[in-house]
Amino acid sequence: MTEAEAIQLHKVLETKTAELMEHFDTVQIVVTRHNRLDETTEMMSKGRGNLYARFSSVEAWLESIE
């Protein structure tokens, strides 16, 4: 991913996080995409709100799929 793409995608994540924060106390977004140029997976994340609540939510989600 180029630096310009990274900046654009971070802006998208920031916008969507802000939109969700209008309705929720905490938001954690994790996204991935396949990079066809080097056959890797790129990951980005953005979160807002209480960090410990976000940790607990992610932990509960992981336990629910085990």
N, C-alpha and C positions, 0 to 999 in steps of 0.2 A: 504494500500500500504506500502510495506516495504521501508526502507530508501534507499536501493540499487535500487529498482524500481523507486523511486522518483528521484534519481540522474540520472538514465538512461533516464527517460522521460523529465527531464529538459534539458538534453543534446540534445535530439531530437528537443525540442521546440527552443532551441538556434540555432541549425543548420538550421532549416527551416526558422526561422526569419531572419537569416543572408542571406540565399539564396534569400528570397523575397526582402530584403533591396537592393539587387543589381539592382532591377527593379522599386522600389517604394520609395517614400519619407518617408512614415510611414507604420508601420505594427503593427497590434494588433491581436493576436491569442488567442482564448478562446476555451478550449477543456474540455469535460467531459467524464467520463466513469463510468459504474456501477460496484460497488464493491459487488460481490456476497457473500462475507464472512459476511458482516454486513448489506447488503441491503441498502447501502447509495450511493450517487452520489458524486464522487470526481471531483473537478474542478482544472484546472491549467491554467495559462495564461502567456503570454510573449509579450512584446511590445517594439518597438524601434522607434525612430523618435520623432517629436514634440508631446509632451503630449497633448497640447490643440487641435491639429489637430486630434489626435486619439480620444479624448473625443467627438469632433464634429462629427466625422465619426460614432462612435457608437450611438450617439444621433440621427443622421439622419437615421441610420438603424432601430433603435427602433421605430421611428415615422413612418417609411414606412410600418411596419408590424401591426400597430394598426388598 
